[in-house]
Structure formats: C-alpha cells, structure tokens
Amino acid sequence: MLLRRACGSDRDALYEICVRTAESGGDARGLYCDDDLVPDIYAGPYLELEPDLAFVVDDGGRAVGYVLGARDTPAFAAAFRERWLPRVAGRHPEPPSAPSTPAEAMLASLHDPERMVRPELAPYPAHLHVDLLPQAQGQGWGRVLIRTLLAELRGHGIAAAHLTHAPENVNAAAFYARLGFREVPRLPYSLWIPTDARL
C-alpha cells in the first residue's frame, strides 16, 4: 500500500469508503434513501472544495482509506452552502419539518453546513475526517494519514485541528485518544489536536 494525494478519479472509491464506514465504523449501505447521501456530506465536498487536503491510502488498485480536511471551518461551511449544496440538493431534498428518522436527520445535516461552526471550536480552526476500509485497518495507516494532514496544515500556519466522532464508535474514540487528541471543553464527542503533535 502507498500514501498519495487524492485526485478527482478517486471520487467513487472515496464515496465507497465513506458509506462503508459511516455506521459507527461499520457499513451504512442501504440505511438511507441513497447510498451517496452520507458521502455527499462527508467526502465529496472536501475533494471538491479542498483537494490539496485530501490524501489516500492506495492498495495498488484503488483508494482504501482517506483523510480529508478543511483549513478554516467557517470558510468551508460557507463554500459548502454556496458551491457544493446547489450541486446535490436536488438529489437530496431538505426535510419539510423537524427530522423524525435517521435519514431525515442526515438530510438536515446536508442542508445545514453552518452546524460545523461552533464558538467552542474557534481555537481549532481546521477539521478533518479519516476513514479506512477493514483491509487497511490495524496497520498504522490511520496514524500516517492524520500525521500527513497535520503536517500540511502546519505548513499553512494552522496551529490546531478538530474532529467529531460518533458516540457509539468507541474504537474510534480510543484510537484518537492514543494519538493525543483531547476533548473540546463543553462540546461532547469533539476532539482537538495541535498540528505539531508527535504522532
């Protein structure tokens, strides 16, 4: 396996990785009205809006893991609304009322990119998502991907980054703790790390 920058031709592989790890680390295919819904929130916009912060692990045939990031979360949320949401909203319409099902909650997330902007996260302006298919797990690639992205962010003068994990995904939480991520005060399930962390 090798680490490399993502490119546009990785789109389908990234979408597959995203949906196959979206159920607290497990496979979410078939759980929502469209298997592209979750990747249209957590993968596609990063590859489109911040392609230089997208890295993949490649097994020699296709990507089997990725890290995706945004330098400035408020700016990313604004670009998501202005440039990304118009491209996918027709396929994923906004729920007409307060979400009452997991699918409606996911649709509501798509249509509310401002949810990413929280005052508690201002000291950690960048954010990231990392996912690996089972065949790439347990080999140190998650650490390599995060280290690579943090170095890239540090090169842009960004001092800290954050992520949010699903509360049910205890394995992910333990992994992040081993890497040195710390809890964001007063914001459950959000973690931050300095970009100069020694992973």
N, C-alpha and C positions, 0 to 999 in steps of 0.2 A: 504494500500500500504506500501511497505517497501523498504529501500535502501540497496543495496548489491553490492558486486563486480561482474562484468560481468564474464562470463565463455564462453568456446567455444560453448556450446549448445545454447547460446543466439544469435548466428550469424544470424539466419533467422529473429528473432524479431528485431535486430538492423538494418538489411537491410530494413525491412518494415518501421520502424520509420524514417529512413533516407530518403527514397524515398517519404514517405507520408508528409514530412515537407520540401522538397527540393525546392519547387516553392515559394520562399519568405515566407516560413512558411506554405504553402499550399501543396496540393497533386501533385506530379510530375509523378505519374504513367501514362504511355502511352505517355509521352512527348519526350522520347528519344528512340533510336533504341532498347534499352534493359533496363528494369527496374533496373537491377543490376549495370548499369554504374555509377550512382551517388554514391551509397553505396560502390562500388569498389574504389572510390576515398576518400570518407569522413567517412567511417565506418570500412570496412574490414581491411585496413592496420593498423589501430590503435589497433583493437582487436588482430591482429596477431603480430605486432611489439612491442607494449607497453601494454600488457594485464593488468599489475598492475596499469595502469592509466585509466582503464575503469570501470565505475560504472553505475548501472542501478536502475531505479525505477521499482519495480515489483508489479503488481496488484493482486498477488496471483496465477496467471496462467502463465504470461509471462511478459517480459520487455515491458514497455510502455513509457519509456524515458531513456535517457542516457547522460552521459558526457564522452568524450573521449579526451585524451591528449597525448602530446609528451613533454618530458623533454627538449630536445635540438633540435630545429627545423632543423638546418643544418644536424645533425646526422640522424634525422628522414628522411629527404629528400634523403640522401644517401642510407639509408636502404630501402626506398621505391623503389628507382631505382634498387638496387642490388637484393633485396629479394622478393619484392612484385610485381613489374611491370612484371617480367617474368611469373608470375602465371596467370595474367589476360590479358596480351597484345594480346594473340591470339584471345580472345573473343571480344576485343575492339581495332581494329587496328587503328594505328595513321593516321590522315587525311593526304592525299598526298600533300596538299598545305595549304595556309593560311585559317583558318576557315571562312566559309561563312554562317553557320547556327548554331543555339544554340547547336545542337547535336555535330557538328564538334568542336565547342569551348569546350564542355565538354570533348570530346575525347582528344583534345590537352592538356587540363589541366591534364588529367590522365598521358599523356606521358611526362609531364614537371614538375616533382616534385620539381625541382630547383626553380620554381616560388614562392615557400614558403619562400625562403631565400632572405631577403631584408636587406640592411645595416641599414635601419631605425628601424628594429625590433631587432637588436642585443642586446639592453639593456633589452629586454623582451624575453629571450631565449625559454621559453616554449610556447606552444599554445594549444588551446582547441576547441572542438565543443560540443554544448549542444542542444539537441532536445527532445521534448516531444509530444506525440500524444495528440489530443484535450482532451481526457478524463482525462489526467493527468495535464493539464494546469490550471493556476489560483489557485493553491493550495499551492504554495510555494516550489514545488519540484525543479524548476529550480534553485532557490537560494540554496537549500540544495545540489544539485548536484555540483554546482560551488564551494560552500564552501568546500565540501568534497575533490574535486580535488585540490584546492589551498592548503589545509592543507597537502595533500600528497606531493605536490611539495615543500612546505616549509620544510617538513621533509627531503627532498633530498637536501636542501640548495639552492633552486632556489628562487630568490627574486621576479621575476615578470613573468607574462604570457600575451599573447595577443590572440586576435581572430579577424576575419574579418567577417563582415556581409554584406548581400546583400543590396544595397542602397534602394531598393524598400521595404524592410522589416522594416517599421517604428516602428512597435510594438516591434520587437527585439531590435532595437536601443534604444528605450525608456526604455525597461527592463534593458539593460546593463547600461544605464546611472543611473538608480535608484540604481543599485548595486555598483556604484562607478567606473565603467570603464571610462577611459579617452581617448581622441583622441590621436593617434600617430601623432606627428608633421610631416607634409608634406606627409602623407600617408592616403588619404581619405578612410573612411569605415573600418579602422583598429583601434582597441581599445586595451588598455592595463590596467592591474590592478596589484598591488603588491600582493604577495601571503599571506601577513599578513593582508589583508584588512578585516575589520569587516563587514561582510555581515549580 
